[in-house]
């Protein structure tokens, strides 16, 4: 069992908390603050125990100076101030005298948020490559390190693995909750166990599919990835998205697990994503110039029938293009049907879509899509490994 924030005396200590404030923004405004809210329990615990709190997070990817213009964490500091009902000090630096002075002037019960850690990626990818000198500098700002950023726990970065090798370290309540909720799926799921997979491409989830199909009782496949499976079975998928490099993989795994893998029987098609005319058709009736953008009503009902006989459900990936009103019904109907059941929502776009639908009644909604998938694949997570056991 890993050390947690509960295992440290935080009073008057400078506590660095690596959080995941990688929130979606449009025109400088946050469109979904769920990841900020997810960090509140750990931050409030540190404040209640009179810590001097230093928050670190990334926001998006930084490859050029231009990227920095709309990737500042300043709007996050404003929103966090509202949620905590205190003034969160924001420092627009990732290193330097201004940051040093602000940290050293912190009082117990105060919070400081420094600028986007990935601004340091313009320095030979110092953050993403876990640069030792950067990690040493950041560690010098604090006395205790708490990793509560589940969304990046599968990455080896200076702001998580790097600092944790230098300072006394533990995990926060969010990371603890994520691991505790996801591990039972791997170790002792209540059966039947049904995995629902979606999203656009299969290449990103090959290892996961290989791993899960062995553990699951049923694997329901929707979204864009379904068309690679369908094409491998000889269906004409029109102009739908396909990963041609994985046709053999799909064909082989379908043969090996024919009793487990369930594919769509009908789809919603159109000639383009913004087309006004759409139609529902059987998978045998897709025309050459049509693209499949969602699962159809018969598929929805079939998926529901498997959900009915399941005791544990894990879903990752959307069933269609949820940003478009014409192609969100599959995801909406399945998400709605999963409410109140023993269901784990696997983060990423899936969690975002479901939260936007307003559904909340699930066993667990993960904040980390990639991290949750790698944990289920059985991979060791660098950010978690770096934390010592009790």
C-alpha positions as CSV (number, residue, x, y, z in Angstrom):
1,X,0.0,0.0,0.0
2,X,1.4,3.4,-1.1
3,X,2.0,6.2,1.3
4,X,-0.8,8.8,1.2
5,X,-1.2,12.4,2.3
6,X,-2.5,11.1,5.6
7,X,0.9,9.7,6.5
8,X,2.6,13.1,6.8
9,X,2.6,15.9,9.3
10,X,1.7,18.8,7.1
11,X,1.6,21.6,9.6
12,X,3.6,24.6,8.4
13,X,5.2,22.5,5.7
14,X,5.6,23.6,2.1
15,X,3.6,20.8,0.4
16,X,3.8,20.4,-3.4
17,X,0.7,18.8,-4.8
18,X,0.8,17.7,-8.4
19,X,-2.8,18.0,-9.6
20,X,-4.4,17.5,-13.0
21,X,-5.9,20.8,-14.1
22,X,-5.7,19.8,-17.8
23,X,-9.2,21.2,-18.4
24,X,-10.9,22.0,-21.7
25,X,-11.0,25.7,-22.5
26,X,-12.5,27.9,-25.2
27,X,-11.7,31.6,-25.7
28,X,-9.8,31.6,-22.4
29,X,-12.7,30.2,-20.4
30,X,-13.0,26.8,-18.7
31,X,-15.8,24.7,-20.3
32,X,-15.6,21.8,-17.8
33,X,-14.2,22.1,-14.3
34,X,-14.6,18.5,-13.3
35,X,-10.9,17.9,-13.0
36,X,-10.5,20.9,-10.7
37,X,-13.3,19.7,-8.5
38,X,-11.7,16.3,-8.4
39,X,-8.6,17.8,-6.7
40,X,-10.5,19.6,-3.9
41,X,-10.6,16.9,-1.3
42,X,-6.8,16.7,-1.3
43,X,-6.2,20.4,-1.3
44,X,-8.8,21.0,1.4
45,X,-7.2,18.3,3.6
46,X,-3.8,20.0,3.2
47,X,-5.3,23.4,4.1
48,X,-7.1,22.0,7.1
49,X,-3.8,20.6,8.3
50,X,-2.2,24.0,8.0
51,X,0.1,23.3,5.0
52,X,1.6,25.8,2.7
53,X,0.2,24.5,-0.6
54,X,2.0,24.7,-3.9
55,X,0.1,23.4,-6.8
56,X,1.6,22.2,-10.1
57,X,-0.2,21.1,-13.2
58,X,0.1,20.9,-17.0
59,X,-2.4,22.1,-19.5
60,X,-2.3,20.7,-23.0
61,X,0.8,20.2,-25.0
62,X,3.4,22.9,-25.6
63,X,5.5,22.7,-28.7
64,X,6.0,26.3,-29.7
65,X,6.0,29.8,-28.0
66,X,2.7,30.3,-29.8
67,X,1.1,27.4,-27.8
68,X,1.7,29.3,-24.6
69,X,-0.8,32.0,-25.4
70,X,-3.9,30.0,-24.7
71,X,-2.4,27.4,-22.3
72,X,-1.9,29.5,-19.2
73,X,-3.3,28.2,-15.9
74,X,-4.4,31.7,-14.8
75,X,-8.1,31.0,-15.6
76,X,-7.8,27.8,-13.4
77,X,-6.5,29.9,-10.5
78,X,-9.5,32.1,-10.8
79,X,-11.9,29.1,-10.8
80,X,-10.1,27.4,-8.0
81,X,-10.3,30.5,-5.9
82,X,-14.1,30.4,-6.3
83,X,-14.3,26.7,-5.4
84,X,-12.0,27.0,-2.3
85,X,-13.5,30.4,-1.3
86,X,-9.9,31.8,-0.8
87,X,-7.5,33.7,-2.9
88,X,-5.3,31.4,-4.9
89,X,-2.0,33.1,-5.7
90,X,-1.0,32.6,-9.3
91,X,2.6,32.9,-10.4
92,X,3.1,33.1,-14.2
93,X,6.5,31.4,-14.0
94,X,7.7,27.8,-13.9
95,X,11.0,28.8,-12.3
96,X,12.7,32.0,-11.3
97,X,12.9,34.7,-8.5
98,X,9.3,35.6,-8.7
99,X,8.2,32.0,-8.0
100,X,10.9,31.6,-5.3
101,X,9.8,34.7,-3.4
102,X,6.1,33.8,-3.7
103,X,6.8,30.3,-2.3
104,X,9.0,31.5,0.5
105,X,6.3,34.1,1.6
106,X,3.5,31.5,1.8
107,X,1.8,31.2,5.1
108,X,0.1,28.1,6.5
109,X,-3.4,27.7,5.0
110,X,-2.5,29.5,1.7
111,X,-2.4,28.2,-1.8
112,X,-0.2,29.0,-4.7
113,X,-0.6,27.8,-8.3
114,X,2.4,28.0,-10.6
115,X,2.3,28.3,-14.3
116,X,1.8,25.3,-16.7
117,X,4.6,22.8,-16.1
118,X,4.8,22.0,-19.8
119,X,6.0,25.5,-20.6
120,X,9.3,23.8,-19.6
121,X,8.9,21.5,-22.7
122,X,10.3,24.4,-24.7
123,X,13.5,23.8,-22.8
124,X,14.4,20.5,-24.6
125,X,11.3,18.9,-23.3
126,X,12.6,19.2,-19.7
127,X,9.2,18.4,-18.1
128,X,8.1,15.5,-20.4
129,X,11.6,13.9,-20.4
130,X,11.8,14.1,-16.6
131,X,14.9,16.3,-16.6
132,X,16.8,15.8,-13.4
133,X,17.9,19.4,-12.9
134,X,14.3,20.7,-13.4
135,X,13.0,18.1,-11.0
136,X,15.7,19.1,-8.5
137,X,14.7,22.8,-8.8
138,X,11.0,22.1,-8.4
139,X,11.7,19.8,-5.4
140,X,13.6,22.6,-3.8
141,X,10.4,24.6,-3.6
142,X,8.8,22.2,-1.1
143,X,9.3,19.8,1.8
144,X,6.7,17.1,1.0
145,X,5.3,16.0,-2.4
146,X,1.8,14.6,-3.0
147,X,0.9,13.1,-6.4
148,X,-2.8,13.6,-7.0
149,X,-2.7,13.8,-10.8
150,X,-4.1,10.5,-11.9
151,X,-4.4,11.7,-15.5
152,X,-0.6,11.8,-15.8
153,X,0.3,9.0,-13.4
154,X,1.2,6.8,-16.5
155,X,3.8,9.4,-17.5
156,X,7.4,9.8,-16.3
157,X,7.6,13.6,-16.0
158,X,9.8,15.9,-13.9
159,X,6.7,17.2,-12.0
160,X,5.7,13.7,-10.8
161,X,8.3,11.0,-10.9
162,X,11.2,13.5,-10.8
163,X,10.1,15.3,-7.7
164,X,9.0,12.1,-5.9
165,X,12.5,10.7,-6.1
166,X,13.8,13.7,-4.1
167,X,11.1,14.6,-1.5
168,X,9.2,12.5,1.0
169,X,6.2,11.6,-1.2
170,X,2.7,10.1,-1.1
171,X,-0.5,10.0,-3.2
172,X,-3.6,12.2,-2.7
173,X,-7.2,11.1,-2.3
174,X,-8.0,11.2,-6.0
175,X,-5.2,8.9,-7.0
176,X,-6.1,6.6,-4.1
177,X,-9.7,6.5,-5.1
178,X,-8.9,5.8,-8.8
179,X,-6.6,2.9,-8.0
180,X,-9.0,1.4,-5.5
181,X,-11.9,1.5,-7.9
182,X,-10.0,0.2,-11.0
183,X,-8.0,-2.6,-9.4
184,X,-11.0,-4.8,-8.6
185,X,-11.8,-5.0,-12.3
186,X,-8.4,-6.5,-12.8
187,X,-8.2,-8.6,-9.7
188,X,-11.7,-9.7,-8.7
189,X,-14.6,-8.4,-10.8
190,X,-18.2,-9.4,-10.1
191,X,-19.3,-11.5,-13.1
192,X,-20.5,-11.4,-15.8
193,X,-17.9,-8.6,-16.6
194,X,-18.8,-6.6,-19.7
195,X,-16.3,-4.2,-21.4
196,X,-17.7,-1.6,-23.8
197,X,-15.1,-0.1,-26.1
198,X,-15.5,2.8,-28.5
199,X,-13.7,5.7,-30.0
200,X,-12.2,6.3,-33.4
201,X,-9.1,4.1,-33.8
202,X,-8.3,0.6,-32.9
203,X,-4.5,1.0,-33.1
204,X,-4.4,3.0,-29.8
205,X,-6.2,0.2,-27.9
206,X,-4.7,-3.0,-29.4
207,X,-3.0,-4.1,-26.2
208,X,-6.0,-3.2,-24.1
209,X,-8.4,-5.2,-26.3
210,X,-6.0,-8.2,-26.2
211,X,-5.9,-7.9,-22.4
212,X,-9.6,-7.3,-21.7
213,X,-11.0,-9.9,-24.1
214,X,-9.3,-12.5,-22.0
215,X,-10.7,-11.1,-18.7
216,X,-14.2,-10.0,-19.9
217,X,-17.2,-12.2,-20.4
218,X,-18.4,-9.9,-23.1
219,X,-16.7,-7.2,-25.2
220,X,-19.1,-4.8,-26.9
221,X,-17.5,-2.7,-29.6
222,X,-18.9,0.6,-31.0
223,X,-17.6,3.8,-32.3
224,X,-15.2,4.3,-35.2
225,X,-13.2,1.2,-34.2
226,X,-16.1,-1.1,-35.0
227,X,-15.7,-0.5,-38.7
228,X,-12.2,-2.0,-38.8
229,X,-13.7,-5.1,-37.2
230,X,-16.6,-5.1,-39.6
231,X,-14.4,-4.7,-42.7
232,X,-12.2,-7.6,-41.4
233,X,-15.4,-9.7,-41.5
234,X,-16.0,-8.8,-45.2
235,X,-18.6,-6.1,-44.8
236,X,-18.6,-3.1,-47.1
237,X,-18.2,-0.1,-44.7
238,X,-18.4,2.6,-47.4
239,X,-16.2,5.6,-46.5
240,X,-16.2,4.9,-42.8
241,X,-13.0,5.2,-40.8
242,X,-10.8,2.1,-40.9
243,X,-7.3,1.1,-39.6
244,X,-6.2,-1.1,-42.5
245,X,-3.0,-2.1,-40.6
246,X,-5.2,-3.9,-38.0
247,X,-7.5,-5.9,-40.2
248,X,-5.7,-9.2,-39.6
249,X,-5.6,-8.5,-35.9
250,X,-9.4,-7.9,-35.9
251,X,-10.1,-11.0,-38.0
252,X,-8.0,-13.2,-35.8
253,X,-9.3,-12.0,-32.5
254,X,-12.9,-12.3,-33.7
255,X,-12.3,-16.0,-34.6
256,X,-10.6,-16.7,-31.3
257,X,-13.3,-15.0,-29.2
258,X,-16.4,-15.3,-31.4
259,X,-18.6,-15.9,-28.3
260,X,-17.4,-12.8,-26.5
261,X,-17.1,-10.0,-29.0
262,X,-20.3,-8.2,-30.0
263,X,-20.3,-5.9,-33.0
264,X,-22.9,-3.4,-34.3
265,X,-25.7,-4.7,-36.5
266,X,-26.9,-1.3,-37.7
267,X,-25.4,2.2,-37.8
268,X,-26.3,5.8,-38.4
269,X,-24.7,7.0,-41.7
270,X,-24.3,10.3,-43.6
271,X,-22.1,11.5,-46.5
272,X,-20.2,13.8,-44.2
273,X,-20.1,14.9,-40.5
274,X,-22.0,18.1,-41.2
275,X,-24.5,16.6,-43.6
276,X,-28.1,17.4,-42.8
277,X,-29.4,14.1,-44.1
278,X,-28.7,11.0,-42.1
279,X,-30.2,7.5,-42.2
280,X,-30.1,4.3,-40.1
281,X,-29.2,1.2,-42.0
282,X,-28.1,-2.4,-41.5
283,X,-24.4,-3.0,-41.7
284,X,-25.0,-4.8,-44.9
285,X,-26.6,-1.7,-46.5
286,X,-23.8,1.0,-46.2
287,X,-23.3,2.7,-49.5
288,X,-19.9,3.5,-50.9
289,X,-20.1,7.3,-50.3
290,X,-21.6,6.9,-46.7
291,X,-19.7,7.1,-43.4
292,X,-20.9,5.5,-40.2
293,X,-21.0,8.0,-37.3
294,X,-23.0,6.2,-34.6
295,X,-24.5,2.8,-33.6
296,X,-28.1,2.3,-34.6
297,X,-31.2,1.5,-32.5
298,X,-31.0,-2.3,-32.9
299,X,-27.4,-2.3,-31.8
300,X,-28.3,-0.1,-28.8
301,X,-30.9,-2.7,-27.8
302,X,-28.5,-5.6,-28.2
303,X,-25.9,-3.8,-26.1
304,X,-28.6,-3.1,-23.4
305,X,-29.4,-6.8,-23.3
306,X,-25.8,-7.7,-22.5
307,X,-25.7,-4.9,-19.9
308,X,-28.8,-6.4,-18.3
309,X,-27.0,-9.7,-17.6
310,X,-23.8,-8.0,-16.4
311,X,-22.7,-7.4,-12.8
312,X,-19.7,-5.2,-13.7
313,X,-19.4,-2.9,-16.7
314,X,-16.4,-0.9,-17.8
315,X,-16.8,1.6,-20.7
316,X,-14.1,3.5,-22.6
317,X,-14.8,5.4,-25.8
318,X,-17.9,6.9,-27.3
319,X,-20.4,5.0,-29.5
320,X,-20.5,7.9,-32.0
321,X,-19.5,11.5,-32.6
322,X,-21.1,13.0,-29.5
323,X,-20.2,16.6,-30.5
324,X,-22.8,16.3,-33.3
325,X,-26.5,16.2,-32.3
326,X,-27.2,13.7,-35.1
327,X,-24.6,11.2,-33.8
328,X,-24.8,11.2,-30.0
329,X,-27.8,9.0,-29.4
330,X,-25.8,5.8,-29.1
331,X,-23.5,7.1,-26.4
332,X,-26.4,8.9,-24.7
333,X,-28.7,5.8,-24.6
334,X,-26.0,3.5,-23.3
335,X,-24.7,6.0,-20.7
336,X,-28.3,6.5,-19.5
337,X,-28.9,2.8,-19.3
338,X,-25.7,2.3,-17.3
339,X,-26.8,4.6,-14.5
340,X,-27.4,2.9,-11.2
341,X,-25.3,-0.2,-12.2
342,X,-21.9,-1.3,-11.1
343,X,-20.2,0.8,-13.8
344,X,-16.7,2.3,-14.2
345,X,-16.4,5.1,-16.7
346,X,-12.9,5.0,-18.2
347,X,-12.1,8.7,-18.3
348,X,-11.1,10.8,-21.4
349,X,-13.8,11.6,-24.0
350,X,-16.2,9.1,-22.5
351,X,-16.2,10.8,-19.1
352,X,-16.5,14.2,-20.8
353,X,-19.5,13.2,-22.9
354,X,-21.3,11.5,-19.9
355,X,-20.7,14.5,-17.6
356,X,-22.0,16.8,-20.4
357,X,-25.1,14.6,-20.6
358,X,-25.7,15.3,-16.9
359,X,-25.4,11.6,-15.8
360,X,-23.7,11.0,-12.5
361,X,-25.0,7.8,-10.9
362,X,-22.1,5.4,-11.6
363,X,-19.7,3.4,-9.3
364,X,-16.8,5.5,-10.5
365,X,-16.0,8.1,-13.2
366,X,-12.2,8.1,-13.9
367,X,-10.4,11.4,-14.5
368,X,-7.7,9.7,-16.5
369,X,-8.5,8.0,-19.8
370,X,-4.9,6.9,-20.7
371,X,-4.0,6.1,-17.1
372,X,-7.1,4.0,-16.5
373,X,-6.5,2.1,-19.7
374,X,-2.8,1.4,-18.9
375,X,-3.7,0.2,-15.4
376,X,-6.3,-2.2,-16.9
377,X,-3.7,-3.4,-19.4
378,X,-1.6,-4.4,-16.5
379,X,1.1,-1.9,-17.1
380,X,3.1,-0.4,-14.2
381,X,2.4,3.3,-13.8
382,X,5.7,5.3,-13.3
383,X,4.0,8.0,-11.2
384,X,2.6,5.3,-8.8
385,X,5.8,3.2,-8.7
386,X,7.8,6.2,-7.7
387,X,5.8,6.5,-4.4
388,X,7.2,4.4,-1.6
389,X,5.0,1.9,0.2
390,X,4.0,2.4,3.8
